Amino acid sequence: QVQLVESGGGLVQAGDSLRLSCVVSGRTFSTYGMGWFRQAPGKEREFVACIGRSDSGTYYADSVKGRFTISRDNAKNTVYLQMNSLKPEDTAVYYCGASSRGFSILKSSYNYWGQGTQVTVSS
């Protein structure tokens, strides 16, 4: 069983930074592509960023490109999301997901999800 646990969310002001972490249990972390998604109240869960199995590629939503950076440490079974220059519209619950299909921007590609961590950005 693969379990994902996110951390690092919080309440910050516009322009601040946060780093989210997602620790994945199990020995097969390096075989999964990893992604970050977010869900604001009353909205669908949307793609934020993803990274290939061995840090082989990254992709970002246009809304976060240039501000957010996804990375992974396969030795620590952890994927990160560095978020800089945060905006009020970044406020959401952030979820990490693990995809056996590797690199993907599609929610349907993800087999496992964490419980989410709240990010709130005040203006």
PyMOL commands that place a pseudoatom at each C-alpha (Angstrom):
pseudoatom trace, name=CA, resn=GLN, resi=1, chain=A, elem=C, hetatm=0, pos=[0.000, 0.000, 0.000]
pseudoatom trace, name=CA, resn=VAL, resi=2, chain=A, elem=C, hetatm=0, pos=[1.325, 3.418, -0.953]
pseudoatom trace, name=CA, resn=GLN, resi=3, chain=A, elem=C, hetatm=0, pos=[0.572, 6.311, 1.373]
pseudoatom trace, name=CA, resn=LEU, resi=4, chain=A, elem=C, hetatm=0, pos=[1.258, 9.984, 0.774]
pseudoatom trace, name=CA, resn=VAL, resi=5, chain=A, elem=C, hetatm=0, pos=[1.493, 12.619, 3.496]
pseudoatom trace, name=CA, resn=GLU, resi=6, chain=A, elem=C, hetatm=0, pos=[1.709, 16.309, 2.647]
pseudoatom trace, name=CA, resn=SER, resi=7, chain=A, elem=C, hetatm=0, pos=[2.990, 19.047, 4.935]
pseudoatom trace, name=CA, resn=GLY, resi=8, chain=A, elem=C, hetatm=0, pos=[4.167, 22.633, 4.811]
pseudoatom trace, name=CA, resn=GLY, resi=9, chain=A, elem=C, hetatm=0, pos=[0.955, 24.531, 4.205]
pseudoatom trace, name=CA, resn=GLY, resi=10, chain=A, elem=C, hetatm=0, pos=[-0.053, 27.586, 6.160]
pseudoatom trace, name=CA, resn=LEU, resi=11, chain=A, elem=C, hetatm=0, pos=[-1.265, 31.171, 6.175]
pseudoatom trace, name=CA, resn=VAL, resi=12, chain=A, elem=C, hetatm=0, pos=[1.019, 33.664, 4.447]
pseudoatom trace, name=CA, resn=GLN, resi=13, chain=A, elem=C, hetatm=0, pos=[0.821, 37.109, 2.886]
pseudoatom trace, name=CA, resn=ALA, resi=14, chain=A, elem=C, hetatm=0, pos=[0.911, 37.857, -0.804]
pseudoatom trace, name=CA, resn=GLY, resi=15, chain=A, elem=C, hetatm=0, pos=[4.496, 37.775, -2.067]
pseudoatom trace, name=CA, resn=ASP, resi=16, chain=A, elem=C, hetatm=0, pos=[5.669, 35.277, 0.531]
pseudoatom trace, name=CA, resn=SER, resi=17, chain=A, elem=C, hetatm=0, pos=[7.021, 31.794, -0.091]
pseudoatom trace, name=CA, resn=LEU, resi=18, chain=A, elem=C, hetatm=0, pos=[6.162, 28.302, 1.130]
pseudoatom trace, name=CA, resn=ARG, resi=19, chain=A, elem=C, hetatm=0, pos=[7.621, 24.872, 0.500]
pseudoatom trace, name=CA, resn=LEU, resi=20, chain=A, elem=C, hetatm=0, pos=[5.299, 21.909, 0.498]
pseudoatom trace, name=CA, resn=SER, resi=21, chain=A, elem=C, hetatm=0, pos=[6.581, 18.389, 1.075]
pseudoatom trace, name=CA, resn=CYS, resi=22, chain=A, elem=C, hetatm=0, pos=[4.999, 15.045, 0.312]
pseudoatom trace, name=CA, resn=VAL, resi=23, chain=A, elem=C, hetatm=0, pos=[6.490, 11.917, 1.822]
pseudoatom trace, name=CA, resn=VAL, resi=24, chain=A, elem=C, hetatm=0, pos=[5.586, 8.641, 0.136]
pseudoatom trace, name=CA, resn=SER, resi=25, chain=A, elem=C, hetatm=0, pos=[5.675, 5.323, 1.963]
pseudoatom trace, name=CA, resn=GLY, resi=26, chain=A, elem=C, hetatm=0, pos=[6.862, 2.182, 0.259]
pseudoatom trace, name=CA, resn=ARG, resi=27, chain=A, elem=C, hetatm=0, pos=[9.947, 1.110, -1.653]
pseudoatom trace, name=CA, resn=THR, resi=28, chain=A, elem=C, hetatm=0, pos=[8.747, 1.980, -5.126]
pseudoatom trace, name=CA, resn=PHE, resi=29, chain=A, elem=C, hetatm=0, pos=[8.738, 5.768, -4.977]
pseudoatom trace, name=CA, resn=SER, resi=30, chain=A, elem=C, hetatm=0, pos=[11.172, 6.104, -7.883]
pseudoatom trace, name=CA, resn=THR, resi=31, chain=A, elem=C, hetatm=0, pos=[8.797, 4.200, -10.158]
pseudoatom trace, name=CA, resn=TYR, resi=32, chain=A, elem=C, hetatm=0, pos=[6.050, 6.824, -9.843]
pseudoatom trace, name=CA, resn=GLY, resi=33, chain=A, elem=C, hetatm=0, pos=[5.644, 10.108, -11.565]
pseudoatom trace, name=CA, resn=MET, resi=34, chain=A, elem=C, hetatm=0, pos=[4.569, 12.678, -9.000]
pseudoatom trace, name=CA, resn=GLY, resi=35, chain=A, elem=C, hetatm=0, pos=[2.236, 15.620, -9.264]
pseudoatom trace, name=CA, resn=TRP, resi=36, chain=A, elem=C, hetatm=0, pos=[0.796, 18.479, -7.273]
pseudoatom trace, name=CA, resn=PHE, resi=37, chain=A, elem=C, hetatm=0, pos=[-2.803, 19.533, -7.696]
pseudoatom trace, name=CA, resn=ARG, resi=38, chain=A, elem=C, hetatm=0, pos=[-4.926, 22.062, -5.841]
pseudoatom trace, name=CA, resn=GLN, resi=39, chain=A, elem=C, hetatm=0, pos=[-8.566, 22.594, -5.086]
pseudoatom trace, name=CA, resn=ALA, resi=40, chain=A, elem=C, hetatm=0, pos=[-10.129, 25.895, -4.097]
pseudoatom trace, name=CA, resn=PRO, resi=41, chain=A, elem=C, hetatm=0, pos=[-13.579, 26.048, -2.462]
pseudoatom trace, name=CA, resn=GLY, resi=42, chain=A, elem=C, hetatm=0, pos=[-16.318, 25.400, -4.986]
pseudoatom trace, name=CA, resn=LYS, resi=43, chain=A, elem=C, hetatm=0, pos=[-13.862, 24.510, -7.746]
pseudoatom trace, name=CA, resn=GLU, resi=44, chain=A, elem=C, hetatm=0, pos=[-12.560, 21.376, -9.373]
pseudoatom trace, name=CA, resn=ARG, resi=45, chain=A, elem=C, hetatm=0, pos=[-9.169, 19.958, -8.433]
pseudoatom trace, name=CA, resn=GLU, resi=46, chain=A, elem=C, hetatm=0, pos=[-6.681, 21.403, -10.903]
pseudoatom trace, name=CA, resn=PHE, resi=47, chain=A, elem=C, hetatm=0, pos=[-3.214, 20.502, -12.062]
pseudoatom trace, name=CA, resn=VAL, resi=48, chain=A, elem=C, hetatm=0, pos=[-0.294, 22.536, -10.689]
pseudoatom trace, name=CA, resn=ALA, resi=49, chain=A, elem=C, hetatm=0, pos=[2.945, 20.706, -11.520]
pseudoatom trace, name=CA, resn=CYS, resi=50, chain=A, elem=C, hetatm=0, pos=[4.357, 17.259, -12.211]
pseudoatom trace, name=CA, resn=ILE, resi=51, chain=A, elem=C, hetatm=0, pos=[7.730, 15.558, -12.355]
pseudoatom trace, name=CA, resn=GLY, resi=52, chain=A, elem=C, hetatm=0, pos=[8.927, 12.385, -14.006]
pseudoatom trace, name=CA, resn=ARG, resi=53, chain=A, elem=C, hetatm=0, pos=[10.091, 9.224, -12.262]
pseudoatom trace, name=CA, resn=SER, resi=54, chain=A, elem=C, hetatm=0, pos=[13.755, 10.120, -11.986]
pseudoatom trace, name=CA, resn=ASP, resi=55, chain=A, elem=C, hetatm=0, pos=[13.540, 13.889, -12.073]
pseudoatom trace, name=CA, resn=SER, resi=56, chain=A, elem=C, hetatm=0, pos=[13.524, 13.451, -15.822]
pseudoatom trace, name=CA, resn=GLY, resi=57, chain=A, elem=C, hetatm=0, pos=[11.198, 16.274, -16.643]
pseudoatom trace, name=CA, resn=THR, resi=58, chain=A, elem=C, hetatm=0, pos=[8.824, 18.785, -15.159]
pseudoatom trace, name=CA, resn=TYR, resi=59, chain=A, elem=C, hetatm=0, pos=[5.706, 20.565, -16.331]
pseudoatom trace, name=CA, resn=TYR, resi=60, chain=A, elem=C, hetatm=0, pos=[3.728, 23.429, -14.845]
pseudoatom trace, name=CA, resn=ALA, resi=61, chain=A, elem=C, hetatm=0, pos=[0.338, 25.014, -15.161]
pseudoatom trace, name=CA, resn=ASP, resi=62, chain=A, elem=C, hetatm=0, pos=[0.574, 28.415, -16.828]
pseudoatom trace, name=CA, resn=SER, resi=63, chain=A, elem=C, hetatm=0, pos=[-0.782, 30.060, -13.675]
pseudoatom trace, name=CA, resn=VAL, resi=64, chain=A, elem=C, hetatm=0, pos=[2.263, 29.002, -11.619]
pseudoatom trace, name=CA, resn=LYS, resi=65, chain=A, elem=C, hetatm=0, pos=[5.014, 28.874, -14.224]
pseudoatom trace, name=CA, resn=GLY, resi=66, chain=A, elem=C, hetatm=0, pos=[8.016, 30.899, -13.129]
pseudoatom trace, name=CA, resn=ARG, resi=67, chain=A, elem=C, hetatm=0, pos=[6.831, 31.034, -9.504]
pseudoatom trace, name=CA, resn=PHE, resi=68, chain=A, elem=C, hetatm=0, pos=[6.580, 27.379, -8.439]
pseudoatom trace, name=CA, resn=THR, resi=69, chain=A, elem=C, hetatm=0, pos=[9.228, 24.648, -8.675]
pseudoatom trace, name=CA, resn=ILE, resi=70, chain=A, elem=C, hetatm=0, pos=[8.621, 20.933, -8.282]
pseudoatom trace, name=CA, resn=SER, resi=71, chain=A, elem=C, hetatm=0, pos=[11.473, 18.628, -7.300]
pseudoatom trace, name=CA, resn=ARG, resi=72, chain=A, elem=C, hetatm=0, pos=[11.973, 15.172, -5.846]
pseudoatom trace, name=CA, resn=ASP, resi=73, chain=A, elem=C, hetatm=0, pos=[14.476, 13.345, -3.690]
pseudoatom trace, name=CA, resn=ASN, resi=74, chain=A, elem=C, hetatm=0, pos=[14.205, 9.634, -4.414]
pseudoatom trace, name=CA, resn=ALA, resi=75, chain=A, elem=C, hetatm=0, pos=[16.524, 8.803, -1.497]
pseudoatom trace, name=CA, resn=LYS, resi=76, chain=A, elem=C, hetatm=0, pos=[14.030, 10.446, 0.867]
pseudoatom trace, name=CA, resn=ASN, resi=77, chain=A, elem=C, hetatm=0, pos=[10.846, 9.319, -0.908]
pseudoatom trace, name=CA, resn=THR, resi=78, chain=A, elem=C, hetatm=0, pos=[9.816, 12.950, -1.004]
pseudoatom trace, name=CA, resn=VAL, resi=79, chain=A, elem=C, hetatm=0, pos=[8.489, 15.380, -3.578]
pseudoatom trace, name=CA, resn=TYR, resi=80, chain=A, elem=C, hetatm=0, pos=[8.554, 19.120, -2.975]
pseudoatom trace, name=CA, resn=LEU, resi=81, chain=A, elem=C, hetatm=0, pos=[6.732, 22.156, -4.269]
pseudoatom trace, name=CA, resn=GLN, resi=82, chain=A, elem=C, hetatm=0, pos=[8.576, 25.423, -3.755]
pseudoatom trace, name=CA, resn=MET, resi=83, chain=A, elem=C, hetatm=0, pos=[6.073, 28.255, -4.076]
pseudoatom trace, name=CA, resn=ASN, resi=84, chain=A, elem=C, hetatm=0, pos=[7.373, 31.802, -4.445]
pseudoatom trace, name=CA, resn=SER, resi=85, chain=A, elem=C, hetatm=0, pos=[5.612, 35.111, -5.023]
pseudoatom trace, name=CA, resn=LEU, resi=86, chain=A, elem=C, hetatm=0, pos=[2.366, 33.684, -3.719]
pseudoatom trace, name=CA, resn=LYS, resi=87, chain=A, elem=C, hetatm=0, pos=[-0.900, 35.332, -4.708]
pseudoatom trace, name=CA, resn=PRO, resi=88, chain=A, elem=C, hetatm=0, pos=[-4.343, 35.243, -3.079]
pseudoatom trace, name=CA, resn=GLU, resi=89, chain=A, elem=C, hetatm=0, pos=[-5.569, 33.168, -6.029]
pseudoatom trace, name=CA, resn=ASP, resi=90, chain=A, elem=C, hetatm=0, pos=[-3.117, 30.426, -4.987]
pseudoatom trace, name=CA, resn=THR, resi=91, chain=A, elem=C, hetatm=0, pos=[-5.287, 29.802, -1.925]
pseudoatom trace, name=CA, resn=ALA, resi=92, chain=A, elem=C, hetatm=0, pos=[-6.412, 26.162, -2.002]
pseudoatom trace, name=CA, resn=VAL, resi=93, chain=A, elem=C, hetatm=0, pos=[-5.910, 22.727, -0.528]
pseudoatom trace, name=CA, resn=TYR, resi=94, chain=A, elem=C, hetatm=0, pos=[-2.828, 21.260, -2.201]
pseudoatom trace, name=CA, resn=TYR, resi=95, chain=A, elem=C, hetatm=0, pos=[-2.670, 17.534, -2.902]
pseudoatom trace, name=CA, resn=CYS, resi=96, chain=A, elem=C, hetatm=0, pos=[0.184, 15.389, -4.095]
pseudoatom trace, name=CA, resn=GLY, resi=97, chain=A, elem=C, hetatm=0, pos=[-0.419, 12.340, -6.212]
pseudoatom trace, name=CA, resn=ALA, resi=98, chain=A, elem=C, hetatm=0, pos=[1.571, 9.328, -7.404]
pseudoatom trace, name=CA, resn=SER, resi=99, chain=A, elem=C, hetatm=0, pos=[1.130, 8.042, -10.942]
pseudoatom trace, name=CA, resn=SER, resi=100, chain=A, elem=C, hetatm=0, pos=[2.263, 4.620, -12.135]
pseudoatom trace, name=CA, resn=ARG, resi=101, chain=A, elem=C, hetatm=0, pos=[1.961, 6.054, -15.647]
pseudoatom trace, name=CA, resn=GLY, resi=102, chain=A, elem=C, hetatm=0, pos=[4.812, 8.427, -14.905]
pseudoatom trace, name=CA, resn=PHE, resi=103, chain=A, elem=C, hetatm=0, pos=[4.732, 12.015, -16.059]
pseudoatom trace, name=CA, resn=SER, resi=104, chain=A, elem=C, hetatm=0, pos=[1.117, 13.254, -16.322]
pseudoatom trace, name=CA, resn=ILE, resi=105, chain=A, elem=C, hetatm=0, pos=[-1.027, 16.366, -15.977]
pseudoatom trace, name=CA, resn=LEU, resi=106, chain=A, elem=C, hetatm=0, pos=[-4.244, 14.318, -15.790]
pseudoatom trace, name=CA, resn=LYS, resi=107, chain=A, elem=C, hetatm=0, pos=[-5.952, 13.576, -12.463]
pseudoatom trace, name=CA, resn=SER, resi=108, chain=A, elem=C, hetatm=0, pos=[-7.105, 10.244, -13.838]
pseudoatom trace, name=CA, resn=SER, resi=109, chain=A, elem=C, hetatm=0, pos=[-3.483, 9.107, -14.213]
pseudoatom trace, name=CA, resn=TYR, resi=110, chain=A, elem=C, hetatm=0, pos=[-2.837, 9.230, -10.479]
pseudoatom trace, name=CA, resn=ASN, resi=111, chain=A, elem=C, hetatm=0, pos=[-3.274, 6.056, -8.456]
pseudoatom trace, name=CA, resn=TYR, resi=112, chain=A, elem=C, hetatm=0, pos=[-2.687, 7.474, -5.004]
pseudoatom trace, name=CA, resn=TRP, resi=113, chain=A, elem=C, hetatm=0, pos=[-3.378, 10.791, -3.276]
pseudoatom trace, name=CA, resn=GLY, resi=114, chain=A, elem=C, hetatm=0, pos=[-2.450, 12.438, -0.027]
pseudoatom trace, name=CA, resn=GLN, resi=115, chain=A, elem=C, hetatm=0, pos=[-4.915, 14.044, 2.354]
pseudoatom trace, name=CA, resn=GLY, resi=116, chain=A, elem=C, hetatm=0, pos=[-4.006, 17.589, 1.332]
pseudoatom trace, name=CA, resn=THR, resi=117, chain=A, elem=C, hetatm=0, pos=[-2.498, 20.609, 3.021]
pseudoatom trace, name=CA, resn=GLN, resi=118, chain=A, elem=C, hetatm=0, pos=[-4.155, 24.020, 3.212]
pseudoatom trace, name=CA, resn=VAL, resi=119, chain=A, elem=C, hetatm=0, pos=[-2.431, 27.054, 1.735]
pseudoatom trace, name=CA, resn=THR, resi=120, chain=A, elem=C, hetatm=0, pos=[-4.007, 30.428, 2.413]
pseudoatom trace, name=CA, resn=VAL, resi=121, chain=A, elem=C, hetatm=0, pos=[-2.589, 33.620, 0.938]
pseudoatom trace, name=CA, resn=SER, resi=122, chain=A, elem=C, hetatm=0, pos=[-3.882, 36.915, 2.284]
pseudoatom trace, name=CA, resn=SER, resi=123, chain=A, elem=C, hetatm=0, pos=[-3.763, 40.136, 0.289]
for i in range(1, 123): cmd.bond("trace and resi %d" % i, "trace and resi %d" % (i + 1))
show_as sticks, trace
zoom trace
